[in-house]
Amino acid sequence: MPMLIAKRLLGALPNLLGIVLITFLLTRALPGDPAAFFAGPAGTQEAVQQVREKLGLNRSLPEQFWIYVKDLARGDLGNALSTGQPVRQELISRLPASLELVLASLVFAVSIAIPLGIAAARHPNSWIDHACRLVTTAGVSLPTFFTGLLLAYVLYYLLGWAPSPIGRMDPYLTAPAAVTGFYTIDSLIAGDVKLFVASAKQMILPVLTLGIFVLAPLARMTRASMLAVLSADFVRTARASGLSTPTVLVRYALRNALLPVVTTLGMVFSFLLGMSVIVEKVFAWPGVGSFALEALVASDYAPVQGFVLTMAVLYTLLNLVIDLLYVVIDPRVRLAS
């Protein structure tokens, strides 16, 4: 197991270096001049030139890249000109908000998609199978921003079931003391049930928006994988041996159908990281996605580079977790690795 982890981490290093280079070049290709933006509309050419020299934008691209790599090796991601704070500090303070949203959406999607896919595979062409197809088709067809706005209009404006989409916490409440950065967990640690309920309510709309998006591919893959496994000889043998239906479904069928589902789970998690940028903006969620989007509009290079690099590291760690789950689900994978 340690050798597998070491091999995966070493294999990810060239990918991370390539991402650093591509992100650096793409940010420099963005339209607009950050020096002119931060000098202001009334800034003279001399003022713009002074800002450009201060930011190091007057140097050649190889020089800028070399300086960026040296700073990156020291753990320095630069300063966010739009906020005046170090990018690393901004990412550390905002990343828990994004991860709480993404993980809650993933739990919601998995808790519905896998049982729905199993039920649809057990009863093909039934009403539940048709319902599964309808849900998966709607999930992959509706744009995330449209789903978010529609849910806000129906659940908040029309029905009043959800709180106003104004961020992580009601402005009249105080955030819990930071332990994990997850408001729901930190409020439970503090023993404040009222704060936990308030923070959980604020997550309803964004979690539903992201969860519906990733529920569709998970349910579809679970259904397809279970259909293939349920028709296998070893499942028919288990049924003929008199084993109970839950035992056959969970211990024999589901475990053998999980590998493609886990692969899809890793893919949709990466989709969640990307889609959270839009959802955070729609619901005023103060995560890294909205921070990077604001920096992108302002042509602020450092936050955009730091955001992309952070997402790349998270995706690398996710792939490592998926590989380890393969070994847990099917020990034969360990032999192949």
C-alpha positions as CSV (number, residue, x, y, z in Angstrom):
1,M,0.0,0.0,0.0
2,P,2.7,2.6,0.8
3,M,4.5,1.8,-2.5
4,L,1.2,2.3,-4.3
5,I,0.7,5.7,-2.7
6,A,4.4,6.8,-3.4
7,K,4.1,5.7,-7.1
8,R,0.9,7.6,-7.6
9,L,2.3,10.8,-5.9
10,L,5.5,10.6,-8.0
11,G,3.5,10.1,-11.1
12,A,1.4,13.2,-10.4
13,L,4.4,15.5,-10.2
14,P,4.8,16.0,-14.0
15,N,1.1,16.7,-14.2
16,L,1.3,19.4,-11.5
17,L,4.4,21.0,-13.2
18,G,2.5,21.0,-16.5
19,I,-0.5,22.7,-14.8
20,V,1.8,25.3,-13.3
21,L,3.2,26.2,-16.7
22,I,-0.1,26.1,-18.6
23,T,-1.8,28.2,-15.9
24,F,1.0,30.8,-16.0
25,L,0.8,31.1,-19.7
26,L,-3.0,31.3,-19.9
27,T,-3.3,34.0,-17.2
28,R,-0.8,36.1,-19.2
29,A,-3.0,35.6,-22.3
30,L,-6.1,37.0,-20.6
31,P,-7.4,40.2,-22.2
32,G,-6.9,43.4,-20.2
33,D,-4.0,44.9,-18.4
34,P,-4.0,44.4,-14.6
35,A,-1.7,47.4,-14.2
36,A,-4.2,49.6,-15.9
37,F,-7.0,48.1,-13.9
38,F,-5.4,48.7,-10.5
39,A,-4.1,52.2,-11.5
40,G,-7.7,53.2,-12.0
41,P,-9.6,54.9,-14.8
42,A,-7.9,58.2,-13.9
43,G,-4.4,56.7,-13.9
44,T,-1.8,58.3,-16.2
45,Q,0.6,56.3,-18.3
46,E,3.3,57.0,-15.8
47,A,1.1,55.5,-13.0
48,V,0.3,52.5,-15.1
49,Q,4.0,51.9,-15.8
50,Q,4.9,52.2,-12.1
51,V,2.2,49.6,-11.2
52,R,3.5,47.3,-14.0
53,E,7.1,47.6,-12.7
54,K,5.8,46.9,-9.1
55,L,4.0,43.8,-10.3
56,G,7.0,42.7,-12.4
57,L,4.9,42.7,-15.5
58,N,7.6,44.7,-17.4
59,R,9.9,41.6,-17.3
60,S,10.0,38.9,-20.0
61,L,7.8,35.8,-19.6
62,P,10.7,33.5,-18.8
63,E,11.8,35.8,-16.0
64,Q,8.3,36.1,-14.6
65,F,7.9,32.3,-14.7
66,W,11.2,31.7,-13.0
67,I,10.3,34.2,-10.2
68,Y,6.9,32.5,-9.9
69,V,8.4,29.0,-9.6
70,K,10.9,30.2,-7.0
71,D,8.2,31.8,-4.9
72,L,6.0,28.6,-5.3
73,A,8.9,26.4,-4.0
74,R,8.8,28.5,-0.8
75,G,5.1,28.1,-0.5
76,D,4.5,31.7,-1.6
77,L,1.5,32.0,-4.0
78,G,1.8,35.8,-4.2
79,N,-0.6,38.5,-3.1
80,A,-4.2,39.1,-4.2
81,L,-4.2,42.6,-5.5
82,S,-8.0,42.8,-5.3
83,T,-8.0,42.1,-1.5
84,G,-4.4,43.0,-0.5
85,Q,-4.0,39.7,1.3
86,P,-1.6,36.7,0.5
87,V,-3.3,34.2,-1.8
88,R,-2.4,31.3,0.4
89,Q,-4.2,32.9,3.4
90,E,-7.2,33.7,1.2
91,L,-7.3,30.1,-0.1
92,I,-6.9,28.6,3.4
93,S,-9.7,30.7,4.8
94,R,-12.1,30.1,1.9
95,L,-11.4,26.5,1.0
96,P,-13.4,24.9,3.9
97,A,-16.5,26.8,2.6
98,S,-16.1,25.2,-0.9
99,L,-15.3,21.7,0.5
100,E,-18.2,21.7,2.9
101,L,-20.5,22.5,0.0
102,V,-19.0,20.0,-2.4
103,L,-18.9,17.1,0.2
104,A,-22.4,17.8,1.3
105,S,-23.6,17.7,-2.3
106,L,-21.7,14.5,-2.9
107,V,-23.2,12.8,0.2
108,F,-26.7,13.9,-0.9
109,A,-26.2,12.7,-4.5
110,V,-24.7,9.3,-3.4
111,S,-27.5,8.7,-0.8
112,I,-30.1,9.0,-3.6
113,A,-28.3,7.9,-6.8
114,I,-27.1,4.5,-5.6
115,P,-30.4,3.2,-4.1
116,L,-32.2,4.6,-7.1
117,G,-29.9,2.9,-9.5
118,I,-30.2,-0.4,-7.7
119,A,-34.0,-0.2,-7.6
120,A,-34.1,0.6,-11.3
121,A,-31.8,-2.3,-12.1
122,R,-33.9,-4.7,-10.0
123,H,-37.1,-3.7,-11.8
124,P,-36.2,-2.8,-15.4
125,N,-38.9,-1.0,-17.5
126,S,-41.0,-0.4,-14.3
127,W,-42.2,3.0,-13.1
128,I,-39.1,3.4,-10.9
129,D,-36.9,2.6,-13.9
130,H,-38.6,5.3,-15.9
131,A,-38.4,7.7,-13.0
132,C,-34.6,7.0,-12.8
133,R,-34.3,7.7,-16.5
134,L,-36.2,11.0,-16.1
135,V,-34.1,12.1,-13.2
136,T,-30.8,11.3,-15.0
137,T,-32.0,13.0,-18.2
138,A,-33.0,16.2,-16.3
139,G,-29.8,16.2,-14.3
140,V,-27.5,16.2,-17.3
141,S,-29.7,18.5,-19.4
142,L,-30.3,21.4,-17.1
143,P,-27.5,24.0,-16.7
144,T,-26.3,24.4,-13.1
145,F,-27.0,28.1,-12.9
146,F,-30.5,27.6,-14.3
147,T,-31.2,24.9,-11.7
148,G,-29.9,27.1,-8.9
149,L,-32.0,30.1,-9.9
150,L,-35.1,27.9,-10.4
151,L,-34.7,26.3,-7.0
152,A,-34.2,29.8,-5.4
153,Y,-37.3,31.1,-7.1
154,V,-39.5,28.1,-6.1
155,L,-38.2,27.1,-2.7
156,Y,-37.3,30.5,-1.4
157,Y,-39.5,33.1,-3.2
158,L,-42.7,31.2,-3.9
159,L,-42.8,28.6,-1.1
160,G,-40.6,30.1,1.6
161,W,-39.2,26.7,2.5
162,A,-35.5,27.7,2.2
163,P,-33.7,30.7,3.7
164,S,-32.5,33.6,1.5
165,P,-29.5,32.7,-0.6
166,I,-27.1,35.2,1.1
167,G,-24.1,33.0,1.9
168,R,-23.1,30.6,4.6
169,M,-24.7,32.2,7.6
170,D,-27.6,34.5,8.4
171,P,-26.1,38.0,8.9
172,Y,-27.8,38.2,12.4
173,L,-25.9,35.2,13.6
174,T,-22.2,34.8,14.5
175,A,-20.1,32.1,12.8
176,P,-18.8,29.3,15.2
177,A,-15.2,29.3,16.3
178,A,-13.1,27.9,13.5
179,V,-11.9,24.3,14.2
180,T,-12.4,22.5,10.9
181,G,-13.8,25.5,8.9
182,F,-17.0,23.6,8.3
183,Y,-19.8,25.6,9.9
184,T,-22.0,22.5,10.5
185,I,-19.2,20.6,12.2
186,D,-17.8,23.5,14.1
187,S,-21.3,24.4,15.5
188,L,-21.7,20.8,16.7
189,I,-18.3,20.9,18.3
190,A,-19.4,24.1,20.1
191,G,-22.6,22.4,21.1
192,D,-24.7,25.1,19.5
193,V,-27.7,23.3,17.9
194,K,-29.4,26.5,16.8
195,L,-26.3,27.5,14.8
196,F,-26.0,24.1,13.3
197,V,-29.6,24.2,12.1
198,A,-29.1,27.7,10.7
199,S,-25.9,26.8,8.8
200,A,-27.5,23.6,7.5
201,K,-30.5,25.5,6.2
202,Q,-28.2,27.9,4.3
203,M,-26.8,24.9,2.5
204,I,-30.1,23.6,1.2
205,L,-30.3,25.5,-2.1
206,P,-26.6,25.1,-3.2
207,V,-26.4,21.5,-2.1
208,L,-29.6,20.7,-4.1
209,T,-28.2,22.5,-7.1
210,L,-24.9,20.6,-7.1
211,G,-26.4,17.4,-6.0
212,I,-28.9,17.2,-8.9
213,F,-26.1,17.8,-11.3
214,V,-24.0,14.8,-10.1
215,L,-26.9,12.6,-9.1
216,A,-27.6,11.9,-12.8
217,P,-24.4,10.2,-13.9
218,L,-24.1,8.3,-10.6
219,A,-27.6,6.8,-10.9
220,R,-27.1,6.0,-14.5
221,M,-23.8,4.2,-13.9
222,T,-25.2,2.3,-10.9
223,R,-28.2,1.1,-12.9
224,A,-26.0,0.0,-15.9
225,S,-23.4,-1.7,-13.7
226,M,-26.0,-3.5,-11.5
227,L,-27.9,-4.7,-14.6
228,A,-24.8,-6.4,-15.9
229,V,-23.9,-7.9,-12.5
230,L,-27.5,-9.2,-11.7
231,S,-27.5,-11.3,-14.8
232,A,-24.2,-12.9,-14.0
233,D,-23.9,-16.6,-13.1
234,F,-22.6,-16.1,-9.5
235,V,-25.6,-14.0,-8.6
236,R,-28.0,-16.6,-9.9
237,T,-26.1,-19.2,-8.0
238,A,-26.3,-17.1,-4.8
239,R,-30.1,-16.8,-5.3
240,A,-30.4,-20.5,-5.9
241,S,-28.5,-21.2,-2.7
242,G,-31.3,-19.6,-0.8
243,L,-29.5,-16.4,0.3
244,S,-31.7,-13.5,1.2
245,T,-32.3,-10.7,-1.3
246,P,-30.4,-8.0,0.7
247,T,-27.4,-10.4,1.0
248,V,-27.4,-11.1,-2.7
249,L,-27.8,-7.4,-3.6
250,V,-25.3,-5.9,-1.2
251,R,-22.6,-8.6,-0.6
252,Y,-22.5,-10.1,-4.1
253,A,-24.0,-7.8,-6.7
254,L,-23.3,-4.3,-5.4
255,R,-19.7,-5.0,-4.4
256,N,-18.9,-6.3,-7.9
257,A,-20.7,-3.4,-9.5
258,L,-18.9,-0.7,-7.4
259,L,-15.7,-0.3,-9.4
260,P,-17.3,1.7,-12.3
261,V,-19.5,3.5,-9.8
262,V,-16.4,4.6,-7.8
263,T,-14.7,5.7,-11.1
264,T,-17.8,7.8,-11.9
265,L,-17.7,9.1,-8.4
266,G,-14.2,10.4,-8.8
267,M,-15.2,12.1,-12.1
268,V,-18.3,13.8,-10.7
269,F,-16.3,15.0,-7.7
270,S,-14.0,16.8,-10.1
271,F,-17.0,18.2,-11.9
272,L,-18.3,19.4,-8.5
273,L,-15.1,21.4,-8.0
274,G,-15.6,23.2,-11.3
275,M,-19.4,23.7,-11.0
276,S,-19.0,25.1,-7.5
277,V,-17.6,28.3,-9.0
278,I,-20.9,29.0,-10.7
279,V,-23.0,27.9,-7.7
280,E,-21.0,30.0,-5.2
281,K,-21.6,33.1,-7.4
282,V,-25.3,32.4,-7.7
283,F,-25.8,31.9,-3.9
284,A,-23.1,34.4,-2.7
285,W,-21.1,31.5,-1.1
286,P,-17.7,32.8,0.1
287,G,-15.6,30.0,-1.3
288,V,-12.5,29.7,-3.4
289,G,-14.6,29.6,-6.6
290,S,-16.1,33.0,-6.1
291,F,-12.8,34.4,-5.0
292,A,-11.1,33.1,-8.2
293,L,-13.9,34.4,-10.4
294,E,-13.6,37.9,-9.0
295,A,-9.9,37.8,-9.5
296,L,-10.4,36.6,-13.1
297,V,-12.6,39.6,-13.8
298,A,-10.0,41.9,-12.4
299,S,-7.1,40.2,-14.3
300,D,-5.5,39.4,-11.0
301,Y,-3.1,36.6,-11.9
302,A,-2.0,35.3,-8.5
303,P,-5.4,34.2,-7.1
304,V,-6.3,32.5,-10.4
305,Q,-3.0,30.6,-10.5
306,G,-3.4,29.6,-6.8
307,F,-6.9,28.5,-7.4
308,V,-6.1,26.3,-10.4
309,L,-3.1,24.8,-8.6
310,T,-5.2,24.1,-5.5
311,M,-7.8,22.3,-7.6
312,A,-5.1,20.3,-9.3
313,V,-3.7,19.1,-6.0
314,L,-7.2,18.2,-4.8
315,Y,-7.8,16.3,-8.0
316,T,-4.5,14.4,-7.6
317,L,-5.4,13.5,-4.0
318,L,-8.8,12.4,-5.2
319,N,-7.3,10.0,-7.8
320,L,-5.1,8.6,-5.0
321,V,-8.2,7.9,-2.8
322,I,-10.0,6.3,-5.8
323,D,-7.0,4.0,-6.4
324,L,-7.0,3.0,-2.7
325,L,-10.8,2.3,-2.8
326,Y,-10.2,0.0,-5.8
327,V,-7.9,-2.0,-3.6
328,V,-10.4,-2.2,-0.8
329,I,-13.3,-3.1,-3.0
330,D,-11.4,-5.7,-5.2
331,P,-8.2,-7.1,-3.7
332,R,-7.2,-8.3,-7.2
333,V,-6.4,-4.7,-8.1
334,R,-3.5,-4.9,-5.7
335,L,-2.0,-7.7,-7.6
336,A,-2.3,-5.7,-10.9
337,S,-0.7,-2.6,-9.4
